[in-house]
Amino acid sequence: MLKKILVTGANGQLGQSLKKVSVQYPNLEFVFVGRPELDITNEEAVISFFNHQEYDAVVNCAAYTAVDLAESDVDNARLVNAIATKYLAEATAKQNIPFIHISTDYVFDGTVATPRLESDLVHPIGVYGQTKLEGEALALAINPKTIIIRTSWVYSEFGNNFVKTMLRLFNEKEEIGVINDQIGSPTNAVDLANAIVHILLSTNKVYGIFNYSNEGKCSWFEFASKIKDLTQSNIKINPIPTSAYPTAAKRPAYSLLDKSKIKTTYQLSIPQWDESLKVLISN
């Protein structure tokens, strides 16, 4: 039975959301670490850390997520997203424990307008997606008890994310433009955190790659419009094409994930994206 779970990336959106939901599970001991407690990019530090403590599972929420910066900061993106993942996979394989690693919809190029299956051909179009894919491959090759969870459009009450940016802009501007030709599904980090704990508590774990995001689909423009409705803001939101908002990294135009596998395998019920957004906004 699981007792002690290590969570890396403690100060990120998902790490903080896991911390928030962990209080509902008094029988589990969660250990949350950020870089000050454990530098996962330092192989010796990782080896030493695991030599001094045994865990029942590890959840890796740490990631280099600055998508545009990654295009020019390739080495650091690879260090965090791939090499550090390798070190954690090796440490968890040595202890023969489950390793849950969080990945991204950016492993796909977004050119196919149907929800992506875990088995679909991957083709990242930027450094962020490429380094996350490398991390996936390393984890799966090193630890047979690896669970990869690909997610998309994550937001929460913590850190920097689309919802918090919109709320700030609603207070600062009278009019904004938001991209309307990229399609996906937002993910409330608390829902993802609950799904992770659900998987951790499962007695018959199935390993491999799984997709998780909230149900339904929208464009960034529709996402922003829903935030506007829920906050009763008077801001004017204009739909704009991706071409009107150039960025260093290309984004997948269509990154909807098919969640059938995780729902069937782990008997998970996934909330609709707009319902989960409502929960966050109303709090």
ZIWO-V659668 format. One record per residue. N is the residue number from 1. RES is the residue in three letters. SS is DSSP state (a for helix, b for strand, c for the rest). PHI is phi in degrees with one decimal (none if undefined). OMEGA is omega in degrees with one decimal (999 if undefined). Layout:
N;RES;SS;PHI;OMEGA
N;RES;SS;PHI;OMEGA
This chain:
1;MET;c;none;179.3
2;LEU;c;-63.8;175.1
3;LYS;c;-130.3;-171.9
4;LYS;b;-120.9;-175.4
5;ILE;b;-122.5;176.8
6;LEU;b;-92.2;177.1
7;VAL;b;-120.6;175.5
8;THR;b;-92.4;-176.8
9;GLY;c;70.6;-173.1
10;ALA;c;-60.7;-174.5
11;ASN;c;-96.6;176.9
12;GLY;c;-82.6;-178.4
13;GLN;a;-58.2;-176.1
14;LEU;a;-73.0;177.5
15;GLY;a;-58.4;179.3
16;GLN;a;-69.6;177.0
17;SER;a;-69.1;174.9
18;LEU;a;-63.4;178.1
19;LYS;a;-61.6;-179.3
20;LYS;a;-64.5;-176.8
21;VAL;a;-81.2;-176.0
22;SER;a;-62.1;-179.7
23;VAL;c;-65.4;178.3
24;GLN;c;-79.4;-176.6
25;TYR;c;-125.2;-176.2
26;PRO;c;-63.6;180.0
27;ASN;c;-80.8;179.1
28;LEU;c;-105.2;175.6
29;GLU;b;-102.5;177.5
30;PHE;b;-93.5;175.0
31;VAL;b;-113.8;-176.6
32;PHE;b;-102.6;179.0
33;VAL;b;-127.3;170.5
34;GLY;c;-109.5;-177.9
35;ARG;c;-58.8;179.9
36;PRO;c;-59.4;-178.9
37;GLU;c;-85.4;-179.9
38;LEU;c;-154.2;174.9
39;ASP;c;-86.8;-174.3
40;ILE;c;-69.5;177.9
41;THR;c;-86.7;-179.8
42;ASN;c;-106.6;-173.4
43;GLU;a;-59.5;-179.7
44;GLU;a;-62.2;179.6
45;ALA;a;-63.7;179.8
46;VAL;a;-66.5;179.8
47;ILE;a;-59.6;-179.2
48;SER;a;-62.0;-178.8
49;PHE;a;-58.9;-177.6
50;PHE;a;-78.1;175.0
51;ASN;a;-68.9;-176.4
52;HIS;c;-95.1;-176.1
53;GLN;c;-154.1;175.2
54;GLU;c;-106.7;-179.7
55;TYR;c;-123.6;177.5
56;ASP;c;-98.7;176.3
57;ALA;b;-168.8;175.4
58;VAL;b;-129.6;174.7
59;VAL;b;-115.0;-178.8
60;ASN;b;-96.3;177.9
61;CYS;c;-98.6;-178.4
62;ALA;c;-75.6;178.7
63;ALA;c;-161.8;169.5
64;TYR;c;-91.5;-171.3
65;THR;c;-112.0;178.2
66;ALA;c;-77.1;-169.5
67;VAL;a;-57.2;-178.3
68;ASP;a;-73.8;-180.0
69;LEU;a;-62.6;-179.1
70;ALA;a;-57.2;-178.7
71;GLU;c;-60.3;179.7
72;SER;c;-109.4;-177.1
73;ASP;c;-117.5;-170.1
74;VAL;a;-59.6;-175.5
75;ASP;a;-61.7;-180.0
76;ASN;a;-69.2;177.7
77;ALA;a;-61.5;179.9
78;ARG;a;-68.1;-179.5
79;LEU;a;-59.3;-177.5
80;VAL;a;-78.6;-171.3
81;ASN;a;-80.3;-176.8
82;ALA;a;-116.4;-173.2
83;ILE;a;-66.3;177.9
84;ALA;a;-62.6;177.0
85;THR;a;-61.9;176.8
86;LYS;a;-60.2;-179.3
87;TYR;a;-61.0;179.8
88;LEU;a;-68.7;177.8
89;ALA;a;-63.3;178.7
90;GLU;a;-65.1;-179.2
91;ALA;a;-65.7;-179.5
92;THR;a;-73.5;176.7
93;ALA;a;-64.5;179.6
94;LYS;a;-63.4;178.5
95;GLN;a;-87.6;178.9
96;ASN;c;57.4;-178.0
97;ILE;c;-124.8;177.9
98;PRO;b;-63.2;178.2
99;PHE;b;-124.0;177.4
100;ILE;b;-98.1;-175.9
101;HIS;b;-121.8;-176.4
102;ILE;b;-90.3;178.9
103;SER;b;-123.0;-164.0
104;THR;b;-146.3;172.9
105;ASP;a;-66.5;-178.1
106;TYR;a;-70.0;173.6
107;VAL;a;-74.3;176.6
108;PHE;c;-104.1;-179.2
109;ASP;c;-88.1;175.6
110;GLY;c;76.5;-177.7
111;THR;c;-91.2;-180.0
112;VAL;c;-105.7;-172.9
113;ALA;c;-89.0;170.5
114;THR;c;-132.3;-178.5
115;PRO;c;-56.5;-174.6
116;ARG;b;-75.8;172.5
117;LEU;c;-91.5;179.1
118;GLU;c;-60.6;-176.8
119;SER;c;-87.7;-177.9
120;ASP;c;-66.9;179.6
121;LEU;c;-62.1;178.7
122;VAL;c;-92.4;179.3
123;HIS;c;-161.2;-179.2
124;PRO;c;-65.4;-177.2
125;ILE;c;-111.1;178.0
126;GLY;c;-154.3;-177.8
127;VAL;a;-63.3;180.0
128;TYR;a;-57.1;-179.9
129;GLY;a;-62.3;-179.8
130;GLN;a;-63.9;-177.9
131;THR;a;-71.5;175.8
132;LYS;a;-68.0;177.8
133;LEU;a;-64.8;176.5
134;GLU;a;-60.5;178.3
135;GLY;a;-61.8;176.7
136;GLU;a;-56.3;-175.5
137;ALA;a;-61.6;179.7
138;LEU;a;-64.6;-179.4
139;ALA;a;-60.3;-178.0
140;LEU;a;-65.3;-178.6
141;ALA;a;-75.3;-172.3
142;ILE;a;-92.2;-177.7
143;ASN;c;-116.6;-179.9
144;PRO;c;-62.0;-179.9
145;LYS;c;-97.4;179.4
146;THR;b;-92.3;170.8
147;ILE;b;-119.7;175.6
148;ILE;b;-94.8;174.1
149;ILE;b;-116.4;176.0
150;ARG;b;-86.9;-178.8
151;THR;b;-133.9;-175.2
152;SER;c;-150.1;170.0
153;TRP;c;48.8;-174.7
154;VAL;b;-74.1;175.5
155;TYR;b;-140.5;-179.8
156;SER;c;-169.7;174.7
157;GLU;c;-78.4;-175.2
158;PHE;c;-105.9;171.3
159;GLY;c;63.6;179.1
160;ASN;c;-104.7;178.8
161;ASN;c;-160.3;-174.5
162;PHE;a;-59.3;-177.8
163;VAL;a;-62.0;-179.1
164;LYS;a;-66.4;176.5
165;THR;a;-63.9;179.1
166;MET;a;-61.8;-179.5
167;LEU;a;-59.8;178.3
168;ARG;a;-67.8;-179.1
169;LEU;a;-64.8;178.6
170;PHE;a;-60.3;179.6
171;ASN;a;-83.6;-173.6
172;GLU;a;-100.0;-170.9
173;LYS;c;-122.3;173.5
174;GLU;c;-99.9;-175.0
175;GLU;b;-152.9;176.2
176;ILE;b;-139.1;173.9
177;GLY;b;-111.5;179.9
178;VAL;b;-132.0;-174.9
179;ILE;b;-61.5;-176.5
180;ASN;c;-117.9;-178.8
181;ASP;c;-118.6;168.5
182;GLN;c;-116.7;-174.1
183;ILE;b;-114.9;177.3
184;GLY;b;-166.8;174.6
185;SER;c;-136.4;176.5
186;PRO;c;-63.6;178.1
187;THR;b;-130.9;173.5
188;ASN;b;-73.7;-174.6
189;ALA;a;-58.9;177.8
190;VAL;a;-67.9;176.3
191;ASP;a;-63.4;178.3
192;LEU;a;-64.2;178.1
193;ALA;a;-60.9;177.6
194;ASN;a;-62.7;178.1
195;ALA;a;-65.1;179.3
196;ILE;a;-63.0;179.3
197;VAL;a;-64.3;177.1
198;HIS;a;-57.4;178.9
199;ILE;a;-67.6;178.5
200;LEU;a;-57.4;-177.0
201;LEU;a;-82.1;-179.2
202;SER;c;-67.8;-177.5
203;THR;c;-79.9;178.4
204;ASN;c;-114.4;-176.5
205;LYS;c;-72.7;172.6
206;VAL;c;-110.1;-175.7
207;TYR;c;-97.9;-178.3
208;GLY;b;124.4;-175.0
209;ILE;b;-101.6;177.8
210;PHE;b;-135.8;173.9
211;ASN;b;-98.6;173.2
212;TYR;c;-147.8;166.3
213;SER;c;-150.3;174.1
214;ASN;c;-68.2;-177.6
215;GLU;b;-75.4;178.7
216;GLY;c;91.0;179.0
217;LYS;c;-146.3;177.9
218;CYS;b;-163.2;169.6
219;SER;b;-94.7;175.9
220;TRP;a;-60.5;177.9
221;PHE;a;-63.1;178.6
222;GLU;a;-67.6;176.1
223;PHE;a;-60.5;179.3
224;ALA;a;-62.8;-179.6
225;SER;a;-64.3;177.8
226;LYS;a;-68.1;176.3
227;ILE;a;-62.6;177.6
228;LYS;a;-60.7;-180.0
229;ASP;a;-60.3;-175.3
230;LEU;a;-69.9;179.9
231;THR;a;-99.0;-179.3
232;GLN;c;54.3;179.0
233;SER;c;-77.8;178.8
234;ASN;c;-99.9;-176.5
235;ILE;c;-62.8;174.9
236;LYS;b;-97.0;179.8
237;ILE;b;-111.0;-179.3
238;ASN;b;-103.4;175.5
239;PRO;b;-73.6;178.7
240;ILE;b;-131.0;177.5
241;PRO;c;-79.5;177.8
242;THR;a;-54.5;-178.0
243;SER;a;-61.1;-180.0
244;ALA;a;-85.0;-177.4
245;TYR;c;-134.5;-176.5
246;PRO;c;-65.8;178.2
247;THR;c;-131.5;-179.1
248;ALA;c;-62.8;-179.5
249;ALA;c;-107.9;174.6
250;LYS;c;-75.5;176.7
251;ARG;c;-105.6;173.5
252;PRO;c;-63.7;-178.7
253;ALA;c;-72.3;-179.3
254;TYR;b;-135.1;-175.6
255;SER;c;-129.9;176.1
256;LEU;c;-69.9;-178.3
257;LEU;b;-105.8;175.8
258;ASP;c;-81.7;-174.8
259;LYS;c;-100.6;-175.5
260;SER;a;-54.9;-174.5
261;LYS;a;-63.4;-177.3
262;ILE;a;-69.7;179.7
263;LYS;a;-67.4;-178.8
264;THR;a;-73.4;-175.2
265;THR;a;-65.7;-173.9
266;TYR;a;-111.4;179.4
267;GLN;c;48.3;-178.5
268;LEU;c;-95.5;171.2
269;SER;c;-103.4;-174.8
270;ILE;c;-109.2;-179.9
271;PRO;c;-69.0;173.2
272;GLN;b;-67.5;-174.8
273;TRP;a;-61.2;-176.7
274;ASP;a;-72.8;176.7
275;GLU;a;-68.6;178.8
276;SER;a;-67.8;176.3
277;LEU;a;-63.4;179.0
278;LYS;a;-59.7;179.0
279;VAL;a;-60.8;-179.1
280;LEU;a;-64.9;-176.1
281;ILE;a;-64.4;-176.2
282;SER;a;-72.4;176.5
283;ASN;c;-87.5;999
